Each structure stands twice: as C-alpha cells, then as structure tokens.
Amino acid sequence: MSPTRRTQPRVRYRVTVTELVGDTAIVVMDATGAGFHAAVGDLEHARLRAEHGIGGPPHLLEHLAQRIADYPTGPQPDRQRNTR
C-alpha cells in the first residue's frame, strides 16, 4: 500500500477596499484571487507616505505589476474586462 499524499489547500487572498467619507464607509473593491499587490498612500508636504503589500507566486506578481505599470490610474473604460 502506498502512502497517501496529502494535498495542501490552495492559497487565496481577499482584498477589500473601503472608501471613507465622514461617517460613511463604502466598499469600492472586493476581490479574491491567487495573488495581490495592494498599495495605500498619502502625500504629506510633497512627500509620499505609503504602505505596499504583496502575496502570491512570483510569476503572478510580475503579471500584476505589469498590469499596474500599463494602467497606473486604473483600467481604461473600454478595456476593463481585458485580461493579459
């Protein structure tokens, strides 16, 4: 009898972004995937203060980074469903 190989559960990440205006909180993004790049920042006195987090396999992170580089201000309206 051969030993049973245990399969590891697949790692998934969920990223939620909430817009805060006064006392109102609105979820503007709620996405799940095998990898993520997340960055949040403020400009204070012409200096960037930012936090950046990543998770997932390096190859996927490279694709996500390229997507961000290609569309640094967000997807074009007619290309939102375009996948690379």
NUPA-986068 format. One line per 5 residues: their letters; for each residue x, y, z of N, C-alpha, C. Coordinates in nm, 2 decimals. Layout:
// NUPA-986068
a = X:Y:Z:X:Y:Z:X:Y:Z  ...
// end
This chain:
// NUPA-986068
msptr = 0.08:-0.12:0.00:0.00:0.00:0.00:0.09:0.12:0.00  0.07:0.22:-0.09:0.15:0.34:-0.10:0.09:0.44:-0.01  0.18:0.53:0.05:0.14:0.63:0.14:0.04:0.73:0.07  -0.05:0.78:0.14:-0.15:0.88:0.08:-0.08:1.01:0.08  -0.08:1.08:-0.03:-0.03:1.21:-0.05:-0.13:1.31:-0.01
rtqpr = -0.10:1.40:0.09:-0.20:1.50:0.13:-0.18:1.62:0.04  -0.29:1.67:-0.01:-0.28:1.79:-0.09:-0.31:1.91:0.00  -0.22:2.01:-0.02:-0.24:2.14:0.05:-0.35:2.22:-0.01  -0.43:2.28:0.08:-0.54:2.37:0.02:-0.47:2.49:-0.05  -0.54:2.52:-0.16:-0.49:2.63:-0.24:-0.50:2.77:-0.17
vryrv = -0.40:2.84:-0.17:-0.40:2.98:-0.10:-0.47:3.08:-0.19  -0.56:3.15:-0.13:-0.63:3.26:-0.20:-0.63:3.38:-0.11  -0.63:3.49:-0.17:-0.63:3.62:-0.10:-0.76:3.70:-0.13  -0.81:3.77:-0.03:-0.92:3.86:-0.05:-0.88:4.00:-0.01  -0.90:4.09:-0.10:-0.86:4.23:-0.08:-0.99:4.31:-0.08
tvtel = -1.01:4.39:0.02:-1.13:4.47:0.03:-1.08:4.62:0.05  -1.14:4.71:-0.03:-1.10:4.85:-0.02:-1.23:4.92:0.02  -1.22:5.01:0.12:-1.34:5.08:0.17:-1.30:5.23:0.16  -1.39:5.30:0.10:-1.38:5.45:0.09:-1.45:5.51:0.21  -1.37:5.60:0.28:-1.43:5.66:0.40:-1.45:5.81:0.37
vgdta = -1.57:5.86:0.38:-1.60:6.00:0.37:-1.69:6.04:0.49  -1.63:6.12:0.58:-1.70:6.15:0.70:-1.73:6.02:0.78  -1.86:6.00:0.81:-1.91:5.89:0.88:-1.95:5.77:0.79  -1.93:5.79:0.66:-1.98:5.70:0.56:-1.87:5.61:0.51  -1.89:5.48:0.51:-1.80:5.38:0.45:-1.86:5.31:0.34
ivvmd = -1.80:5.31:0.22:-1.85:5.24:0.10:-1.74:5.15:0.05  -1.77:5.02:0.04:-1.68:4.92:-0.02:-1.67:4.95:-0.17  -1.55:4.99:-0.22:-1.53:5.02:-0.36:-1.46:4.91:-0.44  -1.41:4.81:-0.36:-1.35:4.69:-0.43:-1.35:4.58:-0.33  -1.39:4.46:-0.38:-1.39:4.34:-0.30:-1.36:4.23:-0.40
atgag = -1.23:4.18:-0.39:-1.19:4.08:-0.49:-1.11:3.97:-0.43  -1.11:3.85:-0.49:-1.04:3.74:-0.44:-0.96:3.68:-0.56  -0.84:3.64:-0.53:-0.75:3.58:-0.63:-0.63:3.51:-0.57  -0.55:3.45:-0.66:-0.43:3.38:-0.61:-0.31:3.47:-0.58  -0.32:3.60:-0.61:-0.22:3.69:-0.57:-0.27:3.83:-0.57
fhaav = -0.19:3.92:-0.51:-0.23:4.06:-0.50:-0.11:4.15:-0.48  -0.13:4.27:-0.53:-0.05:4.39:-0.49:-0.15:4.49:-0.44  -0.12:4.54:-0.32:-0.20:4.65:-0.26:-0.12:4.76:-0.21  -0.16:4.88:-0.24:-0.08:5.00:-0.20:-0.18:5.10:-0.16  -0.14:5.17:-0.05:-0.22:5.28:0.00:-0.12:5.40:0.04
gdleh = -0.16:5.52:0.00:-0.07:5.63:0.03:-0.13:5.76:0.05  -0.05:5.85:0.10:-0.09:5.99:0.12:0.03:6.08:0.08  0.00:6.20:0.03:0.10:6.29:0.01:0.10:6.39:0.12  0.20:6.40:0.20:0.21:6.50:0.31:0.33:6.59:0.28  0.31:6.72:0.27:0.42:6.81:0.24:0.51:6.77:0.13
arlra = 0.44:6.73:0.02:0.51:6.69:-0.11:0.59:6.56:-0.09  0.57:6.48:0.02:0.64:6.35:0.04:0.53:6.24:0.04  0.57:6.14:-0.02:0.48:6.02:-0.03:0.50:5.93:0.10  0.39:5.91:0.16:0.39:5.81:0.27:0.30:5.70:0.22  0.36:5.58:0.21:0.28:5.47:0.15:0.31:5.33:0.22
ehgig = 0.21:5.25:0.21:0.22:5.11:0.25:0.19:5.02:0.13  0.27:4.92:0.11:0.25:4.83:0.00:0.26:4.68:0.05  0.17:4.60:0.01:0.18:4.46:0.04:0.16:4.37:-0.08  0.21:4.26:-0.07:0.20:4.16:-0.18:0.18:4.02:-0.13  0.12:3.94:-0.21:0.11:3.80:-0.17:0.08:3.72:-0.30
gpphl = 0.14:3.60:-0.30:0.12:3.51:-0.42:0.25:3.47:-0.48  0.23:3.38:-0.59:0.35:3.33:-0.65:0.42:3.44:-0.73  0.56:3.44:-0.74:0.63:3.55:-0.81:0.59:3.57:-0.95  0.56:3.47:-1.03:0.52:3.48:-1.17:0.39:3.56:-1.18  0.29:3.53:-1.09:0.17:3.61:-1.10:0.19:3.75:-1.05
lehla = 0.27:3.77:-0.95:0.30:3.91:-0.90:0.37:3.99:-1.01  0.45:3.93:-1.09:0.51:4.00:-1.21:0.40:4.05:-1.31  0.31:3.96:-1.34:0.20:4.00:-1.43:0.11:4.11:-1.37  0.08:4.10:-1.24:0.01:4.21:-1.18:0.08:4.34:-1.18  0.21:4.33:-1.15:0.29:4.46:-1.15:0.29:4.52:-1.29
qriad = 0.30:4.43:-1.40:0.30:4.49:-1.53:0.16:4.55:-1.56  0.05:4.49:-1.52:-0.08:4.55:-1.54:-0.09:4.68:-1.47  -0.04:4.70:-1.35:-0.03:4.82:-1.28:0.05:4.93:-1.36  0.17:4.88:-1.41:0.25:4.97:-1.48:0.18:5.02:-1.61  0.11:4.93:-1.68:0.04:4.96:-1.80:-0.08:5.06:-1.78
yptgp = -0.14:5.04:-1.66:-0.26:5.13:-1.63:-0.25:5.19:-1.49  -0.16:5.28:-1.47:-0.13:5.33:-1.34:-0.24:5.40:-1.27  -0.34:5.45:-1.35:-0.45:5.52:-1.29:-0.58:5.44:-1.31  -0.57:5.32:-1.34:-0.69:5.23:-1.35:-0.71:5.18:-1.49  -0.80:5.08:-1.51:-0.82:5.03:-1.64:-0.90:5.14:-1.73
qpdrq = -0.88:5.13:-1.86:-0.95:5.21:-1.95:-1.09:5.16:-1.95  -1.19:5.25:-1.96:-1.33:5.21:-1.96:-1.37:5.10:-2.06  -1.31:5.10:-2.18:-1.35:5.00:-2.28:-1.26:4.88:-2.27  -1.17:4.87:-2.17:-1.08:4.76:-2.16:-1.09:4.69:-2.02  -1.19:4.72:-1.94:-1.19:4.67:-1.81:-1.20:4.52:-1.80
rntr = -1.25:4.45:-1.89:-1.25:4.31:-1.89:-1.14:4.24:-1.96  -1.04:4.33:-2.01:-0.93:4.27:-2.09:-0.84:4.20:-1.99  -0.80:4.08:-2.03:-0.70:4.00:-1.95:-0.58:3.98:-2.03  -0.47:3.98:-1.96:-0.34:3.96:-2.03:-0.29:3.82:-2.02
// end
